[in-house]
Structure formats: C-alpha cells, structure tokens
C-alpha cells in the first residue's frame, strides 16, 4: 500500500488533536504566517491602584504550551502573509504623507511634492529589452574580443536582460562599492537639496531649518542589471513639519530645480585602496523628478498609485529580480552554490574579495554579499514625513483589543521556544493564508463596486 507523503501524514495528526480548534485560531491570528515565532510565557494585568489581578494569560493551556506570533518578514518570498501586511502598512505610511491622515493634516496634499527616481551610474553596457538591444554599425569588439553591440530583440523576461555584454569589461568593483555607499550618497543628496533651496532665495544655508523642512520616504529597488535605484516621495513643509505651511518661495518648480542640480552634483569618495584606488561615486545620468497632482484633474502621478508602487517594491527581496539572495552568505562556497546568474555571482565574489581588505572593513561587504554590498534599508523615511510602522502596529493592536488598558499594570514574562511549522502545519497555514487573501480581495472588489 502506498504511503502518504510526510506533510499529509502530519496534517492528519494535527487534525486529530483535541486542541485543533484553538491551534487554528492561533494560525488565523497570525494570518497564516509561514514562519511563526513560538513563545512560551504569561501576561498578567493588574489594577494600577489596588493590585487586583484583572486578567491572566498563560501558554500552559495552549496547544504545545506555546503561542504563535507573526514573523513580520517583509519579503514575499519568505512569508507571503506577513509581506502582505507589511505592504499594507507601507501603503498607509506613504499615503498619509501624501494626502494626510494618521496625525498628518490633509493640507499636505497641496504642498510641493515630487516623485523622484535616482539611478545608479553605468558600470558597463548590459543587454536590454526593446526593438534592438544595442545596435552598432561598426561591428567593433572590446579588448577581450567580444562584440560591443547586440542587435537582437530580447523579450522582457529573457534571461540575458541586465547581463553585461562583456563580463571582463564590466566594473564589478565599482558596482559593489557604489552599493555600499548608496545610503551615504542619498544623505548627501538630501543635505545638498536643502542647501540649494536656501541659496536660491538668498538664505544662509544653516538657517534653512528656520524657514522650511524637507520630508521624504524612499524605497530601494533592484533593477535587472542588479543595481539599486531609489524611488522617493519628497515633500516641502514649513519649519515645524507637516503642521506648518512652507514659505511662499517654496514652490514645486524651485524644488524640482534643486533636486536635479543636487543629483548631478553630489558625490562620495571611497577610502583609498592600493588595489582599487579612490573612486568618486555619483548618481546615474537618468534623474526623474515629477510633481504629484493635488487633485484628480491635475497633471502628474496619482497619489494612491505612488503609495501602491512603493508598497509593492518594499516586499521584494534581492532574489525577486535575480539580484542576489534573501539569506546571508557565510562562506565562499555559499557564493558558488547560490542560485544566481553569473553576473550576480561575480558581484558576490567582488564583495567577498573587497571585504577582505582592511580599508573596506567598515563596509562589512562580506556580511552584505547576498545583497551585492547594499547595506541600506529597503524603505527609509524622514521623521516628519508621516506615521511609523510601530504606530500602525499599535493602532492595529488597539483595534483588535490587544492594547494595554489605562490605569493598569501589565507584567509580561516570555521566552523564545522555536520558529516555523512542521510539514503538515505548513500546508494548513498556507491554506489559511490563501483564504484570508481571497476574502480580502473579494471585500476590496465589493467596496470598489459600491462606489
């Protein structure tokens, strides 16, 4: 008789457990999280005045004497359920900074606001999609004997897209070091935009904060060539942030000019190395700064579309575009066995080699080899742009009745036990996550149909 697969046998075992209903409640509460964290412990809520016990919860009565909580991983490839929640939080975070809400006044929608895209520079020609990849009439070759052009018409999903025409000509070292300094390049860009705005109206640069504030939310996106681009919402406020109107001179046109000029001007120099020298790292030549429209009839991108765009990319990891992996690499052998293209593998090797040089020790390139040297967060924002992830989670907990009760004292004693699912539990959790996602989509369609 044919034996059932292990996952099916395990699912049957779970289904026969007397505590199955409570276990399903926990799985549903996590949204069908793929890798929940298992905790053991208790929570006791006391009256703040009398010390009377108002509520006590203990995991000793739970299935397996443990409580399951979300892993909160933002990557869809790791946990689809938690990534959907993270994408929703990101959408509301970005949208609040565009249209108001979450303690941000609605007047921000009428401020100078831009959707900015800053690109990485070229590190060498790569294959691209279009009518013709890289047509050349002279038919020349590089010093390695490879063609300098490509007249093929590549499909958008062709594996060759983003790969170098000549891997030996491509500057993998500069690519990796640019990634390692991209966050610093962004910081200098923001500082320079402030300085240029001040200079354009005759202000002393150090006095800019007395007149205006630059707020932003930015997301990093890996392109097919495995280089990070930055997409950002940039807003100009008064000196006190979103609750303060910008000065009369703070116009959209002046902000666009400052963004474009700063993108061309700022640079970061790498530490000097005998092996590499000193590199000057800049943004790429392609810079886009589009004003966001304040109403449905205006020109420019739609606010909800921009928020959805940012939310979409924040759940993507490096592995989604083939530009690395979502898990750290511990050894050179890990690089050789990683399921990536030759181009990406060469960038990982460059991280490992450069990470062994003492002058690049602060960059932690080996630690970040799986992201090709990029060390920044996928999403970052200025403090005054809008709400925070922590505040959104607190609002959700309050809505679900999990918030602390006023005038009480809560004592918590918890310890980590394990994480993940058994094979059968993973099957059931995936089904729960799919049902929740389907129900959410049906509810969304019904809301749109009723408008």
C-alpha positions, -999 to +999 in steps of 0.1 A: +000+000+000+013+034-010+024+056+020+011+092+022+037+120+019+051+132+052+032+165+051-001+148+046+005+123+075+015+153+097-016+172+087-038+142+096-021+140+130-028+177+137-064+173+126-069+145+152-055+167+180-083+176+205-068+212+206-071+217+168-098+245+171-075+266+193-045+259+171-064+270+141-074+302+160-037+309+165-028+302+129-056+325+118-045+352+142-011+352+126-027+355+091-013+321+081+023+332+087+048+309+070+074+310+098+057+320+131+077+325+162+068+302+191+068+318+225+062+305+260+052+325+290+025+346+306+009+381+308-008+394+339-028+426+340-032+443+374-053+472+387-028+501+390-043+512+423-053+481+442-030+455+426-060+432+419-055+407+391-078+417+362-066+393+336-041+364+334-029+346+303-006+316+303+006+294+274+004+263+296-032+259+283-023+263+247-015+236+221+021+225+227+022+251+256+032+278+232+018+309+215+024+316+178+031+352+167+039+366+132+075+365+119+069+400+104+092+393+074+086+418+047+098+396+018+070+378-002+095+350-010+099+343+027+064+348+041+036+359+018+012+365+047+034+389+066+046+406+034+010+415+025+005+430+060+038+449+056+028+461+022-005+474+036+013+493+064+037+508+038+008+519+016-008+537+046+025+552+058+033+566+023-002+577+016-005+596+049+025+617+039+008+625+006-028+630+015-029+633+052-043+610+079-025+592+108-020+625+126-008+642+094-030+672+083-048+669+049-032+702+038+000+683+029-016+674-004-013+710-016+024+713-007+052+710-032+055+672-036+077+652-060+081+616-070+118+613-076+138+585-092+176+584-088+195+557-107+228+540-104+255+550-129+266+527-157+293+502-148+294+488-183+270+480-211+243+454-204+217+437-226+184+454-226+149+449-239+134+469-268+134+470-306+171+462-307+193+456-278+225+476-286+228+480-324+262+491-337+271+498-373+309+494-369+306+459-355+336+466-332+349+444-304+362+451-270+398+443-258+386+408-248+374+401-283+336+404-276+312+424-296+305+459-284+269+457-297+239+434-298+212+437-325+189+411-310+154+418-299+151+404-264+118+396-247+113+415-214+117+383-194+147+370-213+175+357-190+201+378-208+184+411-199+207+430-175+237+408-181+269+425-193+279+424-229+314+416-217+318+404-181+355+412-182+349+448-192+321+454-166+333+472-135+321+449-107+342+466-081+327+500-087+292+484-087+297+468-053+313+499-038+286+521-051+260+499-034+280+501-002+279+539-003+244+544-018+228+554+016+256+579+022+251+593-013+214+597-005+221+615+028+244+640+010+218+644-018+192+654+008+216+678+025+225+694-008+189+699-018+183+719+014+214+739+007+204+747-029+169+757-018+184+781+007+209+795-017+182+800-044+164+825-022+194+842-006+192+824+028+222+814+048+223+776+044+225+770+081+192+789+086+172+767+062+156+748+091+142+781+104+121+785+072+113+751+058+117+713+062+123+687+036+104+654+043+107+622+023+100+585+021+123+564-002+124+528-014+153+510-030+146+488-060+169+463-077+170+466-114+176+437-139+213+447-140+214+441-103+219+477-094+198+496-069+176+525-080+160+549-055+123+560-057+113+587-033+084+609-023+098+643-014+076+670+003+084+706+013+069+718+046+072+747+069+098+746+097+076+726+120+069+699+095+035+687+082+016+710+105+033+741+091+029+757+057+060+761+036+073+797+028+060+815-002+092+809-021+089+771-016+074+762-050+073+729-068+095+744-096+122+755-072+121+721-055+125+703-089+155+725-099+172+718-065+166+680-069+180+679-104+210+700-096+219+681-064+215+647-082+242+659-107+265+675-081+268+653-050+295+626-048+310+602-022+347+592-023+356+557-013+385+550+011+418+549-007+430+514-016+462+502-032+442+476-050+414+499-062+425+535-057+399+561-047+366+561-066+342+590-069+307+577-067+277+596-081+241+591-092+234+580-127+227+604-155+190+594-155+171+615-130+133+619-129+115+644-107+078+646-113+053+667-094+024+649-078-010+662-086-032+676-058-065+667-075-079+642-100-078+667-128-042+677-124-011+665-141+014+641-126+012+607-110-017+597-088-011+597-050-026+563-044-007+548-073+026+561-059+018+547-025+009+513-040+040+514-062+062+519-031+043+493-011+048+468-040+086+471-040+091+471-003+080+435-001+105+424-028+139+409-018+170+408-039+160+373-051+128+385-067+147+403-095+176+378-096+199+404-080+212+384-051+195+362-024+174+368+007+198+349+030+233+359+041+263+340+027+288+326+052+315+312+030+329+314-005+313+280-011+279+296-004+285+320-032+295+293-056+263+273-049+239+303-048+211+300-074+220+333-092+233+344-126+270+345-135+268+383-133+254+383-098+278+356-087+307+378-099+293+407-078+291+385-048+327+374-053+338+410-056+321+417-022+340+388-007+373+398-021+369+435-012+356+426+022+389+410+030+408+443+025+414+463+058+405+496+042+369+484+035+364+466+068+338+493+080+316+485+049+310+449+061+310+437+024+311+400+032+281+404+056+262+421+027+274+399-001+239+384-005+226+419-014+257+428-035+270+452-010+239+473-005+236+480+032+206+503+035+171+496+045+147+489+016+124+517+030+135+548+049+118+580+057+125+613+075+110+616+109+084+643+100+072+626+068+043+607+083+035+580+109+057+550+117+054+512+114+053+510+152+024+534+154+005+515+127+010+482+145-001+498+178-033+511+161-040+476+148-034+460+182-058+486+197-084+479+170-082+441+178-084+447+216-048+439+223-037+473+236-029+480+273-058+491+294-055+526+310-047+527+348-034+492+348+000+475+352+009+447+328+036+421+338+050+401+309+073+370+311+081+355+277+108+334+262+116+322+227+110+285+221+111+278+184+100+291+149+085+277+118+060+250+110+060+212+108+053+199+072+016+194+079+012+226+098+028+245+068+002+230+045-027+241+068-012+276+074-008+281+036-044+273+031-055+297+059-033+325+043-048+318+009-084+320+023-076+353+041-061+368+010-091+357-011-116+371+014-096+404+015-097+406-023-134+399-025-140+426+001-119+451-019-138+444-051-171+448-033-160+482-019-149+494-053-182+482-069-202+501-043-185+534-051 
